[in-house]
Amino acid sequence: MQRSHRNKIVSLSAGVLVLIALLLVVFDEKESDIPRAQIPLTKVIDQSIAWATIAFDGFFNQTTDVLNGLNNSIENILTFFPIYKVEIGTFPLFVPTLVVAVSLLTWMLTTNISVSITSPLILWFMVYIGLWDETLSSLSLTLAAAGIALGLGIPLGILMAKWNWLENVMKPILDFMQTMPPFVYLIPAVMFFGLGAAPGIVATVIYAVPPPIRLTNMGIREVPKSLIEAGNAFGLNSFQLLFKIELPNAMPSIMMGVNQAIMMSLGMVIITALIGAGGLGERIVYGITRMKVGDGVVAGLAVVGIAIVLDRTTQNLAKRSRRR
């Protein structure tokens, strides 16, 4: 009985394979009749971008000037601090005063002695590997893009927490933004803003803004209802409730969004070197295109160093907000 059942299965499988082979033979010649694209989506996108480039040319030019000005201002502040050279015997000791300012700033923000010591030492290391200027360029791009992303993301997250309909609208948009490959953002950025720092900042902001939106929304929604009811009982209005109860209790989640936005900005800033943003990413691209392994690896180590400084600082800020 089992053998007969097995034979039926084998026969049926063989028949299915023969039928598939016949179908492939019959329809092989007609494969070319199938259209490649029935919906001309590529053409629609190209025409839309071409129209927007012409129609909003003035807006894009002004935005480019503003973004370049913001980036240049931050970079000028970072490069304002001089580097002093001290001769110790035959060994030249370079002392960038920026590392002293970074040490004081990280201590004031985190009150963590290890962070306030390791952060300036990591930046000091950039001087001796010859990547000080590139490091400051990448850092200024990161701070500019992360600042804009946070300035947009935190208020939008607050609005999402207040309005359920806005959350329902924004969730698929944020999903789309986070699943889109980051390289794709470079294409419209170049078309609208040209080459340089401005398109790099725009692409980075789009890539880095979803985490602060999501985490701000989540943090406010997770504030205990008992605290909200207590605030209402004391007669707090909506703004007082937001700034005295909801935001302070949501601060750990918001700070996590700040951390994610800064780290994602740094990662995207490296990619934007492909469209002329400069910085450490330019050295990495040079190492790849010219097969200069050493240049690429050293620039990668510098990126890791910046990431450690920014990550440790923001994480300790988040821990400090939890203690409060």
C-alpha positions in Angstrom: 0.0 0.0 0.0 2.8 2.4 0.9 4.7 1.4 -2.2 1.7 2.1 -4.4 1.2 5.5 -2.8 4.8 6.4 -3.3 4.6 5.4 -7.0 1.6 7.7 -7.4 3.6 10.6 -5.9 6.6 9.9 -8.2 4.4 9.7 -11.3 2.6 12.9 -10.4 5.9 14.7 -9.8 7.2 13.5 -13.1 4.1 14.6 -14.9 4.3 18.1 -13.4 8.0 18.4 -14.5 7.1 17.3 -18.0 4.3 19.9 -18.2 6.6 22.7 -17.0 9.2 21.7 -19.6 6.5 21.8 -22.4 5.3 25.2 -21.2 8.8 26.6 -21.3 9.3 25.3 -24.8 6.0 26.8 -26.0 6.3 30.2 -24.4 10.1 30.6 -24.8 9.7 32.4 -28.2 7.0 34.7 -26.8 9.0 36.0 -23.9 10.0 39.1 -25.8 6.4 40.1 -26.3 6.1 40.9 -22.6 6.6 44.6 -22.1 9.5 45.6 -19.8 7.6 48.4 -18.0 3.9 48.9 -18.4 4.0 51.9 -15.9 6.6 54.5 -17.1 7.6 55.3 -13.5 11.2 56.1 -14.4 10.0 58.6 -17.0 7.6 60.2 -14.6 10.2 60.6 -11.9 12.7 62.1 -14.3 10.2 64.6 -15.7 9.0 65.5 -12.2 12.6 66.2 -11.0 13.3 68.2 -14.1 10.2 70.3 -13.6 10.9 70.9 -9.9 14.5 71.9 -10.7 13.3 74.7 -13.0 10.1 75.7 -11.1 11.8 76.0 -7.7 15.2 77.1 -8.8 15.2 80.2 -6.6 14.3 78.3 -3.5 17.0 75.7 -4.1 19.6 78.3 -4.7 18.7 80.2 -1.5 18.6 76.9 0.5 22.0 76.0 -0.9 23.5 79.3 0.2 21.9 78.9 3.7 23.2 75.4 4.2 26.7 76.2 2.9 26.7 79.2 5.2 25.7 77.1 8.2 28.4 74.5 7.4 31.1 77.2 6.9 30.2 78.9 10.1 30.5 75.7 12.2 33.7 74.8 10.4 35.1 78.3 11.1 34.3 77.9 14.8 36.1 74.6 14.9 39.1 75.9 13.0 39.3 79.1 15.1 41.2 77.2 17.8 44.9 77.3 16.9 47.4 74.4 17.1 50.6 75.2 19.1 53.8 73.4 18.4 56.1 72.6 21.3 59.6 71.2 20.8 60.5 68.5 23.4 64.0 67.6 22.4 63.8 66.3 18.9 60.1 65.4 19.2 57.6 68.1 18.0 54.5 68.1 20.3 51.4 69.6 18.6 48.8 70.9 21.0 45.4 71.8 19.4 43.6 74.1 21.7 40.3 72.6 20.5 41.0 69.4 22.5 41.1 71.5 25.7 37.7 73.0 24.8 36.3 69.6 24.0 37.5 68.2 27.3 35.8 71.0 29.3 32.6 70.8 27.2 32.3 67.0 27.7 32.9 67.4 31.4 30.2 70.1 31.7 27.7 68.0 29.7 28.4 64.5 31.1 30.4 65.0 34.4 32.1 61.8 33.3 35.9 61.9 33.8 36.6 59.0 31.4 34.7 60.7 28.6 36.3 64.1 29.2 39.7 62.5 29.0 39.3 60.0 26.1 37.4 62.4 23.8 40.2 65.0 23.5 42.8 62.3 23.3 41.0 60.7 20.3 40.8 64.1 18.6 44.5 64.8 19.4 45.3 61.5 17.6 43.9 63.0 14.4 46.7 65.6 14.3 49.4 62.9 14.3 47.8 60.9 11.5 47.5 64.0 9.3 43.7 64.1 9.2 42.9 67.1 11.4 41.4 69.3 8.7 39.3 66.4 7.2 38.1 65.5 10.7 36.9 69.0 11.4 35.2 69.1 8.0 33.3 65.9 8.6 32.5 67.0 12.2 31.0 70.3 11.0 28.9 68.5 8.3 27.7 66.1 11.0 26.8 68.8 13.5 25.0 70.9 10.9 22.9 67.9 9.6 22.2 66.5 13.0 21.2 69.9 14.3 18.7 70.3 11.5 17.4 66.7 11.8 16.8 67.3 15.6 15.2 70.7 15.0 12.7 69.0 12.7 12.4 65.6 14.3 11.7 66.5 17.9 8.9 68.9 17.3 7.3 66.6 14.7 7.6 63.7 17.2 5.8 65.9 19.8 3.0 66.6 17.3 2.7 62.9 16.5 2.3 62.1 20.1 -0.5 64.6 20.4 -2.4 63.8 17.2 -3.1 60.1 16.4 -4.0 60.9 12.8 -0.6 62.5 12.2 1.1 59.4 13.6 -0.9 57.2 11.2 0.1 59.4 8.3 3.8 59.6 9.3 4.4 55.9 10.1 4.5 54.7 6.5 6.5 57.8 5.4 9.1 57.1 8.1 9.2 53.4 7.2 9.8 54.4 3.6 12.6 56.8 4.6 14.3 54.2 6.8 14.2 51.4 4.2 15.3 53.4 1.2 19.0 52.8 0.5 21.0 55.9 1.6 22.7 56.2 -1.8 19.4 56.9 -3.4 19.0 60.1 -1.4 22.1 61.5 -3.2 20.4 61.5 -6.6 17.7 64.2 -6.0 20.0 66.1 -3.6 22.5 66.6 -6.5 19.8 67.4 -9.0 18.3 70.1 -6.7 21.3 71.5 -4.9 24.3 70.7 -7.1 27.6 69.4 -5.7 29.2 70.2 -2.4 28.2 70.4 1.3 24.6 71.6 0.8 23.3 68.4 -1.0 25.3 66.4 1.5 23.5 68.0 4.4 20.1 67.6 2.7 20.6 63.9 2.1 22.0 63.4 5.6 19.0 65.2 7.2 16.5 63.0 5.3 18.4 59.9 6.3 18.9 60.9 10.0 15.5 62.5 10.9 13.3 59.4 11.4 14.9 58.2 14.7 14.3 61.4 16.7 10.7 61.6 15.4 9.9 58.0 16.4 11.7 58.1 19.7 10.2 61.4 20.7 6.7 60.2 19.9 7.3 56.9 21.8 8.8 58.7 24.8 5.8 61.1 25.2 3.3 58.3 24.7 4.9 56.2 27.4 4.6 58.9 30.1 2.5 57.3 32.9 -1.1 58.3 32.7 -1.1 58.9 36.4 1.3 61.8 36.0 -0.9 63.3 33.2 -3.9 63.0 35.5 -2.0 64.6 38.4 -1.0 67.5 36.1 -4.6 68.0 35.0 -5.7 67.9 38.6 -3.3 70.8 39.4 -4.8 72.8 36.5 -1.9 72.6 34.1 -2.7 73.6 30.5 -1.5 71.7 27.5 1.8 73.6 27.2 2.6 73.4 30.9 1.8 69.7 30.8 4.2 69.2 27.9 7.1 71.1 29.3 6.8 70.2 33.0 5.7 66.6 32.9 5.8 65.0 29.4 9.1 66.2 28.1 11.1 65.7 31.3 9.8 62.1 31.6 10.3 61.4 27.9 13.9 62.8 28.0 15.7 59.5 28.1 13.9 58.3 24.9 14.5 61.7 23.3 18.2 61.6 24.1 18.4 58.2 22.5 16.9 59.8 19.4 19.6 62.5 19.6 22.2 59.8 19.8 20.8 57.9 16.8 20.5 61.1 14.7 24.1 62.1 15.4 25.5 58.6 14.6 23.4 58.2 11.5 24.4 61.7 10.4 28.1 60.8 10.7 27.6 57.6 8.7 25.8 59.4 5.9 28.3 62.3 5.8 30.9 59.8 4.9 28.8 58.6 2.0 28.1 62.2 0.8 31.8 62.5 -0.2 30.6 60.9 -3.4 28.8 64.1 -4.3 31.7 66.4 -3.2 30.9 67.0 0.4 34.6 66.4 1.3 35.9 65.4 4.7 37.1 62.0 5.8 34.7 60.4 3.3 36.8 61.9 0.5 39.9 60.2 1.7 38.0 56.9 1.9 36.7 57.3 -1.6 40.3 58.2 -2.7 41.6 55.0 -1.1 39.0 52.9 -2.8 39.3 54.4 -6.3 43.1 54.5 -6.3 43.6 51.2 -4.4 45.4 53.1 -1.5 44.5 50.7 1.3 46.4 52.6 3.9 44.7 55.9 3.2 41.3 54.3 3.3 41.9 52.4 6.5 43.4 55.4 8.3 40.5 57.6 7.3 38.2 54.8 8.5 39.9 54.8 11.9 39.4 58.5 12.1 35.7 58.0 11.5 35.5 55.4 14.2 37.3 57.9 16.5 34.7 60.6 15.9 31.9 58.1 16.3 33.3 57.1 19.7 33.5 60.7 20.9 30.0 61.6 19.8 28.4 58.3 21.0 30.0 58.3 24.4 29.0 62.0 25.0 25.4 61.6 23.9 25.0 58.2 25.8 26.3 59.8 29.0 23.9 62.7 28.5 21.1 60.2 28.2 22.2 58.5 31.4 22.4 61.8 33.2 18.8 62.7 32.1 17.6 59.3 33.5 19.2 60.1 36.9 17.4 63.4 37.0 
